[in-house]
Amino acid sequence: MVEGEQVGTVEAVIVSSTVANFVEDAGVFDIPSLFRDLGHARTVLDGPIGQDILAQFDDVGLKALA
């Protein structure tokens, strides 16, 4: 499905851990208990680290929404 989105035959896909196959750095989010709590997760993901990983999706022809 993700490959279909890359080539334009699929308009949107909801995925989780499979995105690490396309954006390697996104695999860090598969680590259990990575964040202390929701506030910690939001701080990291809305900050420079999360924004950097989101930007990497553009490099492989994908647009991450969150």
C-alpha distances in whole Angstrom, upper triangle without the diagonal:
4,5,5,6,9,10,10,9,7,10,9,7,9,9,12,13,10,11,14,12,12,15,17,20,17,18,21,20,20,23,25,28,27,28,32,31,29,31,31,27,27,30,28,24,26,28,28,26,23,24,24,20,19,20,19,15,17,18,14,13,12,14,14,16,18
4,5,5,6,9,10,10,8,10,8,7,9,8,11,12,9,8,11,10,9,11,14,16,14,15,19,18,18,22,24,26,25,26,30,29,27,29,29,25,25,27,25,22,24,25,25,23,20,20,20,17,15,17,15,11,13,14,11,10,8,11,11,14,16
4,5,5,6,9,9,8,11,11,10,13,12,14,15,11,10,13,11,9,13,15,18,16,17,21,21,21,24,27,29,28,29,33,33,31,33,32,28,28,30,28,25,26,28,27,25,23,22,22,19,17,18,16,13,14,14,10,9,9,12,14,17,19
4,5,5,6,5,5,8,9,9,13,13,16,17,14,13,16,14,13,16,19,21,19,21,24,23,23,27,29,31,30,32,35,34,32,34,33,30,30,32,30,26,28,30,29,27,25,24,24,21,19,20,18,15,15,16,12,11,10,13,15,17,19
4,5,5,6,5,6,7,7,11,12,15,16,13,12,15,14,12,14,18,20,18,19,22,22,22,26,28,30,29,30,33,32,30,31,31,27,27,29,27,23,24,26,26,25,22,21,21,18,16,17,16,12,12,14,11,8,7,9,11,14,16
4,6,8,8,9,10,10,14,14,16,17,14,12,15,13,10,13,16,18,17,19,22,22,22,26,28,31,29,30,34,33,31,32,31,28,27,29,27,24,25,26,25,24,21,20,20,17,15,15,14,10,10,11,8,5,6,9,12,15,17
4,6,8,10,12,13,16,17,19,20,17,16,18,16,13,16,19,22,21,22,26,25,26,29,32,34,33,34,37,37,34,36,35,31,31,33,31,27,28,30,29,27,25,24,23,21,19,18,17,14,13,13,11,8,10,12,15,18,21
4,5,7,9,11,15,17,20,21,18,17,20,18,16,18,22,23,22,24,27,26,27,30,33,35,33,34,38,36,34,35,35,31,31,33,31,27,28,30,29,28,25,24,24,22,19,19,18,15,14,15,13,9,10,12,15,17,20
4,7,10,11,15,16,20,21,18,18,21,19,17,20,23,25,23,25,28,27,27,31,33,35,34,35,39,37,35,37,36,33,32,34,33,29,30,32,32,30,27,27,27,24,22,22,21,17,17,18,15,13,13,15,17,19,22
4,6,8,11,13,17,19,16,15,19,18,16,18,22,24,21,23,26,25,25,29,30,32,31,32,35,34,31,33,33,30,29,32,30,26,27,30,29,28,25,24,25,22,20,20,20,16,16,18,15,12,11,13,14,16,18
4,7,11,13,17,19,17,16,20,19,17,19,22,23,21,23,26,24,25,28,30,32,31,31,34,32,30,31,32,28,27,29,28,24,25,27,27,27,23,22,23,21,18,19,19,15,15,17,15,12,10,11,12,13,16
4,7,10,13,16,15,13,17,17,15,17,20,21,18,20,23,21,21,25,27,28,27,27,30,29,26,28,28,24,24,26,25,21,22,25,25,24,21,20,21,19,16,17,17,14,14,17,15,12,10,9,10,10,13
4,6,10,13,11,11,14,14,13,15,18,19,16,17,20,18,18,22,23,25,24,25,28,27,24,26,26,23,22,25,24,20,21,24,25,23,20,20,21,18,15,17,17,13,15,17,15,13,10,10,10,11,12
4,7,10,10,10,14,15,14,15,17,18,14,16,18,15,16,19,20,22,21,22,25,23,21,23,23,20,20,23,21,18,19,22,23,21,18,19,20,17,15,18,17,14,16,19,16,15,12,12,10,10,11
4,7,6,7,10,11,12,12,14,15,12,12,15,13,12,16,17,20,19,20,23,22,20,23,22,18,19,22,20,17,19,22,22,20,17,18,19,15,14,17,16,13,16,18,15,15,12,12,10,11,11
4,6,6,9,11,12,12,13,13,9,10,12,9,9,12,14,16,15,17,20,19,17,20,19,16,17,20,18,15,18,20,21,18,15,17,18,14,14,17,16,14,17,18,16,17,14,14,11,12,11
4,5,6,8,10,10,10,11,8,7,10,8,6,10,12,15,14,16,20,20,19,21,20,17,18,21,18,16,19,21,21,18,16,18,18,14,14,17,15,14,18,18,16,18,15,16,13,15,14
4,5,6,8,9,10,12,9,8,12,11,10,13,16,19,18,20,23,23,22,25,23,20,21,23,21,18,21,23,23,19,17,19,18,15,15,17,15,13,16,17,14,15,13,15,13,15,15
4,5,5,6,8,9,7,7,11,10,10,14,16,19,17,19,23,23,21,23,22,18,19,21,19,16,18,20,19,17,14,16,15,11,11,13,11,9,13,13,11,12,10,11,10,13,13
4,5,5,5,7,5,5,8,9,9,12,15,18,16,18,22,23,22,24,22,18,20,21,18,16,19,20,19,16,14,16,14,11,12,14,11,10,14,13,12,14,12,14,12,15,15
4,6,6,9,9,8,12,13,12,15,18,21,20,22,26,26,25,27,25,22,23,25,22,19,22,23,22,19,17,19,17,13,14,16,12,11,14,13,11,13,12,15,14,17,17
4,6,9,9,10,13,14,14,17,20,23,21,23,27,27,26,27,25,22,23,24,21,18,21,22,20,17,16,16,15,11,12,13,9,8,11,10,7,10,9,12,12,15,16
4,6,6,8,10,11,13,15,19,21,18,20,24,24,23,24,22,19,20,21,18,15,18,18,16,14,13,13,11,8,9,10,7,6,10,9,8,11,10,11,11,14,14
4,5,6,8,10,11,13,17,19,16,19,23,24,23,24,22,19,20,21,17,16,19,19,17,14,13,15,12,9,12,12,9,10,13,12,11,14,13,15,14,17,16
4,5,6,8,10,12,15,17,14,16,20,21,20,21,19,16,17,18,14,13,16,15,14,10,10,12,10,7,10,11,8,10,13,13,13,16,14,15,13,16,15
4,5,6,8,10,13,15,13,14,18,19,18,19,17,14,15,16,13,11,14,15,14,11,9,11,10,7,9,11,9,9,13,13,13,15,13,13,11,13,12
4,5,6,8,11,14,11,14,18,19,19,20,18,15,17,18,15,14,17,17,17,13,12,15,14,10,12,15,12,13,16,16,15,18,16,17,14,17,15
4,5,6,9,11,8,11,15,16,16,18,15,12,15,16,12,12,15,15,15,11,11,14,13,10,13,15,14,15,18,18,18,20,18,18,16,18,15
4,5,8,9,7,9,13,14,13,15,13,10,13,14,11,10,14,15,15,12,10,14,14,11,12,15,14,15,18,19,18,20,18,17,14,15,13
4,6,9,8,11,14,15,15,18,16,13,16,17,15,14,17,18,19,15,14,17,17,14,15,18,17,17,21,21,20,22,19,19,16,18,15
4,6,6,9,12,14,15,17,15,12,16,17,14,14,18,19,19,16,15,18,18,15,18,21,19,20,23,23,23,25,23,23,19,21,18
4,5,8,10,12,14,16,14,12,16,17,15,16,19,20,21,18,17,21,21,18,20,23,22,22,26,27,26,28,25,25,21,22,19
4,5,7,9,11,13,11,10,14,15,14,15,18,19,20,17,17,20,21,19,21,24,23,24,27,28,28,30,27,26,22,23,19
4,7,9,11,12,9,8,12,13,11,12,15,16,17,14,13,17,18,16,18,21,20,21,25,25,25,27,25,24,20,21,17
4,6,7,9,6,5,9,10,9,10,13,14,16,13,13,17,18,16,18,21,21,22,25,26,27,28,25,24,20,20,16
4,7,8,6,7,11,11,11,13,15,16,18,16,16,19,21,20,21,24,25,26,29,30,30,32,29,27,24,23,19
4,6,5,6,9,10,11,12,14,16,18,17,16,19,21,20,21,24,25,25,28,30,30,31,28,26,22,21,18
4,5,5,6,9,10,10,12,14,17,16,14,17,20,18,19,22,23,23,26,28,28,29,26,24,20,18,15
4,5,5,6,9,10,10,12,15,15,14,16,19,19,19,22,24,24,26,29,29,30,27,24,21,19,15
4,6,5,6,9,10,11,13,12,12,15,17,17,18,21,22,23,25,27,28,29,26,24,20,19,16
4,5,5,6,8,10,12,11,10,13,15,14,15,18,19,19,22,24,25,26,23,21,17,16,12
4,5,5,6,8,11,11,9,11,14,14,14,17,19,19,21,24,24,25,22,19,16,14,11
4,6,5,6,9,9,9,11,14,14,14,17,19,20,22,24,25,26,23,21,18,17,13
4,6,5,7,6,6,9,11,11,12,15,16,17,20,21,23,24,21,19,16,16,12
4,5,8,6,4,7,9,9,9,12,14,14,17,19,20,21,18,16,12,12,9
4,7,8,6,6,10,11,10,12,15,16,17,19,21,22,19,16,13,12,9
4,6,6,6,9,10,11,12,15,16,18,19,21,22,20,18,15,15,12
4,6,5,6,9,10,10,12,15,16,17,20,21,19,17,15,16,14
4,5,5,6,9,10,11,13,15,16,18,20,18,17,14,15,13
4,5,5,6,9,10,12,14,15,17,18,16,14,11,12,9
4,5,5,6,9,10,12,13,15,16,14,12,10,11,9
4,5,5,7,9,11,11,14,15,14,13,11,13,12
4,5,5,7,10,10,12,14,12,11,9,11,10
4,5,6,8,10,11,12,10,8,6,8,8
4,5,6,7,10,11,9,8,8,10,11
4,5,5,7,9,9,9,9,12,13
4,5,5,7,5,6,6,10,11
4,5,5,5,6,8,11,13
4,6,7,9,11,14,16
4,6,9,11,14,16
4,7,10,13,16
4,6,10,12
4,6,9
4,6
4
